[in-house]
Amino acid sequence: MVKSRITLTVKILLLALLNVTLLVVVSLLFMRLQLRVDLQSFLISPAQDRILSVARQIGLELGETERSEWDALLQRYSTMHGVEVRLFDDGGRQLAGPKANIPAAIAERLLRGANHHGPGREEGYGPPRRRGRPLVLLGISGSPSRHWVGVPIPLPGEDGGKRGRGLVVVASSWGSLFFFDPKPWLFAAGAVLLLSALCWLPFLRGITLSVAKMTDATGQIAEGQFDIQLPATRRDELGQLSASINSMAARLGRLITGQKRFLDDAAHELCSPLARMQVELGILERSATPEQAQVVADLKEDTTEMSALVNDLLAFSKAGLRAREVRLETVSVAEMAARAIGREVPADVPAVCSATSELHVVADPDLLLRALSNVIRNAVRYAGSAGPIEVIAQREGADTVIYVRDRGPGLAAKDLEAVFEPFYRPEAARTREGGGAGLGLAIVRTCVEACQGTVRCRNRTPSGLEVEMRLKTAAAPDTISGNGASCSGKIRSPKP
């Protein structure tokens, strides 16, 4: 099951958004608890100019309209703005507008608002107003909530009598655009997000780019490529980490190179005495008595094994040391596979090869042949009696993949990656009869990586092991050096 992955960029952006949200919430709580500012009154305040303008216009038109036409006048304004407009006198008596049962608390505040031009704030219901522009928030009622806002206006006197005072009451739901215009708030929210992005994105980009480069670099180090160099331009902890990775890669490169040179030198130094020992054992074998023959044979077997180990050490160290000096060229996969099978598969072991002569890769011929030979030799050693050894090559995108398959017991899951490490052998192969020194597949990895390819292995179902070597595909040349052999579809059966 693949776990969901949240990138560092998303995490930091979510943290920044949470930070802004918390600041807004804390600010609103402070305004509500400390400054005693009602949030909804605060949000309605920007609309007070619009409400006052409508109330003033109604007051002017009332003086030019017959008393019997006031209901129609208020209905027109109600329809125009999507609200309910009512008119009350200074005694709280409704003069015009739609009839409705007004909540008692609203009616009480309505009466106080009609008798005072500028009432003080009372339990959060103070007037959001500017000096000389009274605007009374009468209250909020019902579910969903409805806002009741009153504006004192002069009323025309009856039959030319003394002018009185009244209260234009506007009622609407919270979402009404007449009471609440979201545009300024959306603009403010957009400005906050933009400023936050301008502050956070450069910082975030710098971090993610540095982390991405370090991730790529450590991946290359894990693959054995130590000639990496991260830019150390930052002057913070990430810059120090980049410098440490550079230093680690350089030191690991020197250690690995020194180790391979030591193995190369030691193997060379051992070649001469081993050769002399084999010559001397040959002489002893001819002159040994029947009682001495078995001892000489055992010694000869030991020196032969030591000689094979030294040859493997030489091959491993040379493949590693030559990695920087390899000159890649176009190589026929079929030719290399045919040569490796002919050299490593005994006559009594069946082998199947499928690789056309048109298939070519970019590689070093000697290194590719050694890698194929080692893999096939392992397959013959551990699974030659279980069924045919299969060598299959095919195109996969821009790469060519060479599979070497057997039908043996396979490997334990913990050994599938470890077998490519030098001197590693599975528990079942630690005896002389069970395996070599543990350098065969290490040489394979070194050779394939020197050709800029990759190698891995996996178990087959129901049994067997598959080794996959992936190399870059090369265009087939007009003329191929060598015999241009093809092993496509060939099956070699064991001799009876």
Buried (B, 14 or more C-beta within 10 A) or exposed (E): EEEEEEEEBEEBBEEBEEEBEEEEEEEEEEBBEEEEBBEBBBBBBBBBEBBBEBBBEBBEBBEEBEEEBBBEBBBBBBEEBEBBBBBBBBEBEBBBBEEEEBBEBBBBBBBBBBBBEBBEBEEBBBBBBEEEBBBBBBBBBEEEEBBBBBBBBBBBEEEEEEEEEBBBBBBBBBEBBBBBBEEEEEEEEEEEEEEBEEEBBEEBEEBBEBBEBBEEBBEBBEEBBBEBEBEBEBEEEBBEBBBEBBEBBBEEBEEEBEEBEEBBEBBEEBBEEBEEBBEEBEEBBEEBEEEEEEEBEEBBEEBEEBBEBBBBBBBBBBBBBBBEEBEBBBBBBBBBBBBBBEEBBEEEBBBBBBBBBEBBBBBBBBBBBBBBBBBBBBBBBBBBEBBBBBBBBBEEEEBBBBBBBBBBBBBEEEBBEBBBEBEBBBEEBEEEEEBBBBBBBBBBBBBBBBBBBBBBBBBEEEBBBBBBBBBBBBEEEEEBEEEEBBBBEBEBEEEE
